[in-house]
Amino acid sequence: MNNTTILNLINKTIQKVSTEFDVEINSDKEKIYLYTEKGTFDSMMLVVLLAEIEEALLINFSVEISLTSDRAMSKSSPFESNLSILDLVLEIIS
């Protein structure tokens, strides 16, 4: 499991959730804005996304994490984009 693999998993999950909620995202760029002024996710979509990412990490890599732990929530804008979620995942599993 490396950074690229985890980022691909996050991006696929973002695409899946955005499709489920019928929301268009700009996935052509490296950085996909989610839960900010530039992003398109609302709080419900964010909750679903985080749960889906946690589940995918557990199923694919046998890694059990909580993206809503006190540690995660102490970060500044941890859910701003796909890259900030990647940073958070890497920090938690290291």
Long-range contacts (C-beta under 8 A, 24 or more apart in sequence): 1-61, 1-63, 3-86, 3-90, 6-57, 6-86, 6-89, 6-90, 7-82, 7-83, 7-86, 9-53, 9-56, 9-57, 9-60, 10-53, 10-82, 10-85, 10-86, 10-89, 11-82, 13-49, 13-52, 13-53, 13-56, 14-49, 14-82, 16-52, 17-41, 17-45, 17-48, 17-49, 17-52, 18-45, 20-48, 21-45, 21-48, 30-83, 31-81, 31-82, 31-83, 32-81, 32-82, 33-80, 33-81, 34-79, 34-80, 34-81, 34-82, 34-85, 35-79, 35-80, 36-77, 36-80, 36-81, 39-80, 39-81, 46-79, 50-79, 53-85, 53-89, 57-89, 63-93, 65-89, 65-92, 65-93, 66-92, 67-92
